[in-house]
Amino acid sequence: MRMSLLFVAAIVTGCAATNSGDLITQAKVEGIKINATTFDEMVRDFGPPRSQHVNSQGLRTATWFYFNNSEFGAVQDQRTLTVVYNKNLTVKEYMNASAGEKDAKTVR
């Protein structure tokens, strides 16, 4: 009996809707100011980036992802925010994209 309850709990947990990352909302994105918002402020507002790299000019790029899966594993909502920083770690430009949107928005 105990084993079957554990099995049912595992199945229910595995089928539950899941999400990953902090939600990337339009209101948060509109708060990003070119040449003013810092890397530390972005981490405060969006959580740690999922990926980062530095290009040959020494500029850092950081990317945040958010996705929400349905109970059957299909992606219901997917959002990506990619930010390029100046050498002083203020935002140089960013691109906000969501699955299903026709126009991704790049701000420079």
ABEGO torsion letter per residue (X at the ends): XAAAAAAAAAAAAAABBBBBEBBBBAAAAAABBBGABBAAAAAAAAEBBABBBBBAAGBBBBBBBBBBBBAAGBBABBBBBBBBBBAAGBBABBBBBBBGBABBBBBX
